[in-house]
Amino acid sequence: MDTERQVAAHYTHGALLKTILDALKQMGKDPERFAAQDLATGDELHLGWLPATIALAKDLGLAPGMHVLDVGSGIGGPARYFADAHKCRVTGIDLTEEFVATATALTRRCGLSDLVAFRQGSALDLPFGADTFDAATLIHVGMNIKDKARLFAEVRRVLKPGAGFCVYEVMHAGDGDLPYPMPWALTIETSFVETPETYRRLLSAAGFKVEAEENRRTFVLDRAREMKAKIEKDGMPALNQHALLGPTARERLGNVMATLERNVIAPIEMIARAA
């Protein structure tokens, strides 16, 4: 099995939409009609969660009418936020068919299908023409992609000159091995975590200029402490990432947070500009 099929299999849940809709019922929501914000405790599958998405949208300068490409769009949390909060048109692409189907179904129920659409496909062979998009995002995706040079070349191809590209990735920040399983990989076989230096070099080679870079480790740890305090006070929300990640969620999430605490990894945001 090639890497992309292994990655897609890793993220396939089997009953993802039903799990989410059942959780919404427990929250007292109408599972056929709800607001994008109602999904926020479960549909932001990256470190920093919704607060990180809000920050990177601001840093990227999203504005009404822009056409944004979300590479590795998952179940659509960031894409829906961009459309709902910034009135952007968003196209998401993801390897995992169940993610695409679930993202599409949730987006329709949020009333955002006029602004947001999802396609199944590979980030290494984007099914879009050159100079199509005004901006792009890559949020916790590169850890599953070995050929980052090709990834960045493809993103550059489909971006208009001068377009912004926000890369928000888990990167190596210090010495130490990564424990597995992690949220993005059960073993090292499909895990390709790199250093910020590697990202900068490959972005530059693909025709991007990195204009800003921020280590969001402290930001994420602060948000995690806030979430823990809220859960201790109010209980675990019905819609949560443990439910979406399945029976190994506790170990996988525990490993990533422990490695973050030790500063072996860090979530790094880079804002790059297409030449």
C-alpha positions in Angstrom: 0.0 0.0 0.0 1.5 3.4 -1.0 1.8 6.2 1.5 -1.3 8.2 0.4 -3.5 5.1 0.7 -2.1 4.4 4.2 -2.7 8.0 5.2 -6.3 8.0 4.0 -6.9 4.7 5.7 -5.5 6.1 8.9 -8.0 9.0 9.0 -11.0 6.9 7.9 -13.4 6.5 10.9 -16.2 4.5 9.3 -19.1 6.3 11.0 -17.8 9.9 11.3 -20.9 11.8 10.2 -23.2 9.8 12.5 -20.8 10.3 15.4 -20.9 14.1 14.9 -24.7 14.3 14.4 -25.3 12.1 17.4 -23.1 14.4 19.5 -25.0 17.5 18.2 -28.3 15.9 19.3 -26.8 15.4 22.8 -25.9 19.1 22.8 -29.5 20.0 22.1 -28.9 21.0 18.5 -31.0 20.2 15.4 -28.7 17.7 13.5 -30.1 18.9 10.2 -29.6 22.6 10.8 -27.0 24.2 13.0 -24.4 26.9 13.0 -20.7 26.4 12.1 -19.8 27.5 15.6 -21.7 24.5 17.1 -18.9 22.2 15.6 -16.0 24.1 17.1 -15.2 21.6 19.9 -14.6 18.9 17.4 -14.0 20.0 13.8 -10.7 21.9 14.3 -8.3 19.0 14.0 -5.0 20.8 14.7 -3.1 22.2 17.7 -4.6 25.5 18.8 -8.0 24.6 17.5 -10.4 27.4 16.7 -8.3 30.1 18.3 -5.4 29.2 16.0 -7.6 29.2 13.0 -8.9 32.7 13.9 -5.3 33.9 14.3 -4.0 32.5 11.0 -6.9 33.9 9.1 -6.1 37.3 10.4 -2.4 36.9 9.7 -3.2 35.8 6.1 -5.3 38.8 5.6 -8.5 37.0 4.4 -11.1 39.3 3.1 -14.6 39.0 1.5 -14.6 37.7 -2.1 -11.2 36.0 -1.9 -11.0 32.4 -3.2 -9.1 30.3 -0.7 -7.6 26.8 -1.2 -7.5 24.7 2.0 -5.0 21.9 1.4 -5.8 18.9 3.6 -9.1 20.3 4.6 -10.2 17.4 7.0 -13.8 17.7 8.0 -13.9 21.4 7.1 -13.6 23.4 10.3 -11.2 26.0 9.1 -12.8 26.3 5.6 -16.2 26.9 7.2 -14.7 29.5 9.6 -13.0 31.4 6.7 -16.4 31.5 4.8 -18.5 32.3 7.8 -16.3 34.9 9.4 -14.5 36.4 6.4 -17.0 35.8 3.6 -14.4 34.0 1.5 -15.1 31.4 -1.1 -13.2 28.3 0.0 -12.3 25.1 -1.8 -11.0 22.3 0.3 -9.1 19.2 -0.9 -8.4 16.1 1.1 -7.1 12.5 0.5 -9.7 10.9 2.7 -13.1 10.2 1.1 -14.9 10.1 4.4 -13.5 13.4 5.4 -14.7 15.0 2.2 -18.2 13.5 2.4 -18.5 14.5 6.1 -17.2 18.0 5.4 -19.7 18.4 2.6 -22.6 17.2 4.7 -21.8 19.4 7.6 -21.3 22.4 5.5 -24.7 21.9 3.8 -26.3 21.7 7.3 -24.5 24.9 8.3 -26.0 26.7 5.2 -22.5 27.5 3.8 -22.6 25.4 0.6 -22.8 28.5 -1.5 -19.3 29.5 -0.3 -17.5 26.2 0.6 -16.9 23.1 -1.5 -14.7 20.0 -1.0 -13.0 17.6 -3.3 -11.2 14.4 -2.8 -7.6 14.4 -4.2 -3.9 14.6 -3.6 -2.0 17.7 -2.6 0.8 16.4 -4.8 -1.4 16.6 -7.9 -3.9 19.4 -7.3 -6.9 19.2 -9.7 -6.9 23.0 -10.4 -5.6 25.3 -13.1 -2.7 27.7 -12.7 -3.3 31.1 -11.0 -6.7 30.0 -9.6 -6.6 31.0 -5.9 -6.1 34.3 -4.0 -4.7 32.5 -0.9 -4.0 29.0 0.4 -3.7 27.3 3.8 -1.9 24.1 4.9 -2.9 23.2 8.4 -1.2 20.2 10.0 -0.9 18.3 6.7 2.8 18.2 5.9 3.5 15.7 8.6 2.0 13.1 6.3 3.7 14.3 3.1 7.3 13.3 2.4 7.7 15.2 -0.9 7.2 18.7 0.4 9.1 20.2 -2.6 6.4 18.8 -4.9 3.7 19.9 -2.5 4.8 23.5 -2.4 5.4 23.6 -6.2 1.8 22.4 -6.7 0.4 25.1 -4.3 2.5 27.8 -6.0 1.2 26.7 -9.4 -2.4 27.2 -8.5 -1.9 30.5 -6.6 -2.0 33.8 -8.3 1.2 35.9 -8.2 1.3 37.8 -4.9 -1.1 35.4 -3.2 -0.5 34.5 0.5 0.1 31.0 1.7 -0.3 30.2 5.4 1.6 27.1 6.5 0.7 26.0 10.0 2.5 22.7 10.7 4.0 20.6 13.5 7.7 20.8 13.1 10.8 19.6 14.9 11.9 22.2 17.5 14.5 20.3 19.5 16.3 17.1 20.1 14.4 13.9 20.8 12.4 11.2 19.1 8.7 11.3 18.5 6.6 8.7 20.4 4.0 6.9 18.4 1.1 6.7 17.9 0.6 10.4 17.1 -2.7 12.0 15.9 -1.4 12.0 12.3 0.4 8.6 12.2 0.4 5.3 14.2 4.1 4.7 13.2 7.0 6.6 11.8 6.3 5.0 8.4 3.8 7.7 7.4 5.2 10.5 9.6 7.4 13.1 7.9 8.0 15.9 10.5 10.6 18.4 9.4 12.4 21.4 10.8 11.4 25.1 10.2 14.7 25.4 8.2 13.6 22.7 5.8 10.2 24.4 5.3 11.8 27.8 4.6 14.2 26.3 2.1 11.6 24.3 0.2 9.1 27.2 0.2 11.8 29.5 -1.2 12.8 26.9 -3.9 9.1 26.7 -4.9 8.8 30.4 -5.5 7.6 31.7 -2.1 9.0 34.4 0.1 8.5 33.7 3.8 7.3 37.1 5.2 6.5 36.1 8.8 7.1 33.1 11.1 5.7 32.4 14.6 6.2 29.6 17.0 2.8 29.0 18.6 3.9 26.5 21.2 3.1 28.8 24.2 -0.2 29.8 22.6 -1.2 26.1 22.2 -0.2 25.1 25.7 -2.1 28.1 27.1 -5.2 27.1 25.1 -4.8 23.5 26.3 -4.8 24.6 29.9 -7.9 26.7 29.3 -9.7 23.7 27.7 -8.7 21.4 30.6 -10.0 23.9 33.2 -13.3 24.2 31.3 -13.7 20.4 31.0 -13.0 20.0 34.8 -15.7 22.6 35.5 -18.3 21.8 32.9 -17.5 18.2 31.7 -16.3 16.9 28.4 -18.4 18.3 25.5 -20.4 15.7 23.6 -18.6 16.7 20.4 -14.9 16.3 21.1 -11.7 15.0 19.3 -11.6 11.8 21.4 -14.8 10.7 19.9 -13.6 11.6 16.4 -10.2 10.0 16.7 -11.5 6.7 18.1 -10.3 4.3 20.8 -6.6 5.3 20.5 -7.4 9.0 20.9 -6.2 9.3 24.5 -2.7 7.9 23.8 -2.3 9.8 20.5 -3.3 13.1 22.0 -1.3 12.5 25.1 1.8 11.8 23.1 1.5 14.9 21.0 0.9 17.1 24.1 3.8 15.5 26.0 6.2 16.0 23.1 5.0 19.6 22.8 5.6 20.2 26.5 9.2 18.8 26.1 9.7 21.2 23.2 10.7 18.4 20.8 8.0 19.6 18.4 6.2 23.0 18.0 3.3 24.2 15.9 4.9 26.8 13.6 3.0 29.3 11.5 4.6 30.7 8.4 3.1 33.3 6.1 4.6 33.1 2.6 4.0 35.1 -0.5 3.9 33.7 -4.0 6.4 35.5 -6.3 
